[in-house]
Amino acid sequence: MSDRFWETKTLDEMTRTEWEALCDGCGKCCLHKFIEDDEATEATSTDEIRDHEQVHYTNIVCSLLNTKTCDCTQYQNRTTLVPDCVQLTRDNLKDIFFMPNSCTYRRLYEGRGMPSWHPLLNKGKKTAMHRQGMSVRGKTVFECDVDLDKFEDYIARWPLSDCD
């Protein structure tokens, strides 16, 4: 990979390795979310649905996540083991409005650039990200440890933070 490839290539031009390297490894995509829709049944396009829905993040995390490293313990098999796990691709990026604002894929797609705490800007280390509170480290409970019917009790605002 070339240095700062994200500044010279579009998301569509990136290799698979470059695409994967964009993931900041924060673990926020592994949080359980629920979408409250007001009028989504009347909406006909993704943009209209997005306008009528509000995403609520919880501090409930997938049981496959290592909450210290913020890495999936079964990354290669995650979509088989967890059918609801979303795999970001160039094709679905525009439709995954429920990704947090701090998500590097979302930031680049929206033209906001790479966050200063991203591991690619910090010698491949997640230290700056953890220090700035941009990961799930130390903030979550596992899905197997809570009553998912009471997910409203676990709503969290911190996943919405985007300090850059």
N, C-alpha and C positions, 0 to 999 in steps of 0.2 A: 504494500500500500504506500502511496505517496503521502508526504506530509500534507496535512490540511486539505485532503482530497474533497471534503464537503464544501469547500469554498470555490472549487473549480469545476465540479461535476454536479449535474442535477441528480435528483434521487433516481431517475430512470437510467442514468448513465453509469451508476455505481455497480461494481462487481458484487457478487454474493458476499465475499469477505468484507468489503467496505460497508455494505448494507448492515451486516451483522455487527460490525464495529461501532455503528452509530448508537446502538443501544447503550444507554448510560448505566444500566444495571441497577436502577433505583428500586425495582420491585413494585412500584405503584400499579403496574398493570395487573399484578397478582391480587390486588385488593378486590373484595367483593363490592360491587356497585349495584345500585338499583336506579332505574329510570322511572321518574314520575312523569306520566304524560297527561296533558290536559285535553288536547284535541287531536292527538296523533291518529285517531281512527279516521278523521276527516282528511288528513294530510295525504298527498299523493307522491311527493318526492322526498328524498333524503333531507334536502334543505328545509322543506316544510316540517318534516317530523322533528328535525333538530330544533326548529324554532318553537315547538310546542312541548319539548321535553326538558326536564331538568335532571342532571346526573347527580346522584348523592353517593359519595364515597363512604365506605366504612373502614374501620381499622381491623376488619376480619380478613385474614390472608389465607390463600390456598395452602393446603398442608404439604405441597411439594416444594415450597419455598424455604430455603435456608435463610432464616431471618437475620443471621449475623453477616453473611456475605452478600445477601440479597440476590442470590443465584438460584435458579430452579435446579432441584436435585435430579430431575428427570427431563432435562431440556429437550433431548432428541425425541422423547416419547410423549411429551406433555400433551399434545393435542389428541392422542389416543387415550391416555389415562384420564384426561380432563376434557371431555368433548366441548365444553364451553370456553376453553382457553382460546384466546384470539391470537392468531399468528399474523403479525403485520406484514403486509406485502405492498409493493408499489400499487397494485390494483385496488386494494381495499383501504388504503391510507385515507383517502378523502371521505370515507364513510364511517370512520371510527372516531367520531366527535367525542366519545366518552373517555378518550385517553386524556390524562391530566395535561394542563397547559405546559408543565415543565418537561414533558416527554420530548426528547431530542428529535424523534421522527416528526412529531407534530410541529415543533418549533421550526425545523427546516422546511417542512411542507408549507407553513404559513409565512416563510421568509423572515423569521426572527433570529436565525443564526444559532450557533452552538453556545450553550451556557458555559460560563467560565469555570464551573465546577466539574465539567465533564471529564471522565478519565482520559480521553484522547488529548486533552489539553493539560493533563497533570501526570505525565509519564506513565499512563496506563493504570494509575491507582485511583481507587474510589474514596480516598481519605477526605479530599476537599468536599465531595458530595455528602458524605456522612457528617462531616463537621458542620456544614451549612444546613443540615436537617432535611436534605432533599431526597433521602431514601427512607424506606420503611423500617430501618434498623431501630429496634427498641420501642416501636410504637404500635405493635400489632398483637392480635390474638389469633390462634389457629381456628379454622372453621370447625374442626372436630371438638373444640373446647367451648363452643357457644351454641345456644338455641337459635338456629337460623331463622326461625319464625319471629324472633324478636330483633331482627337486624336493625330496626329503627333505633334501638338502644346503643348502637355502635357507630352511628354517623360521626364522621370525622371531617374537620375543615382543613387540617394540615396538608392533605394531598393536593389541595388547590394552590398551594404556595408555589410561586415561580420567582425566585429572588433575582433573576437576571433580566 
